Amino acid sequence: MDYAGYYKADGPERADRTQFISKTDYACTVDVCTWFTKMASDGEWEKIDAERIKLVIFMQDEGFLKEGKSGIDTLKNIGSTMLHELTHTIQGGRSEDIGSDCYGWKCVMNLHNPRNADTLAILGVALKVWSLGYYVDFYGTINPLSAA
Ligand SMILES: [Zn+2]
């Protein structure tokens, strides 16, 4: 990257800043936007832990989930987003966003493609859920392993 040219291009020419950024065919890094980290910080860096899983199970039981979202979708956080993005890198296996807007449990279950980035991110969340004594059923609903 040509930092000198990039910063000199501030002002009316700002739109031309992209000419000072070199791009590779495959990413080795992930840029994290300020607004994204602020959003995670404002949410107090939500973790996937037993307390949060119990809250999501309550939301499932009471019908409080957002329309079209399952329990596992509700557990996604900055960690799962970072996992999604890192799978796009060379080191992460060069996954892709297959299809249009294929994010979330319902889409990845219909897609059945391990090359899709969100499939890998959802798998990460499901494994974390499982490590805490819960499982995800066909519909993306979180259940205690003791109920299986
Ligand atoms: Zn992606």
Residues whose N, C-alpha, C, O or C-beta is under 5 A from the ligand:
A	BS01	ZN	D97 A117
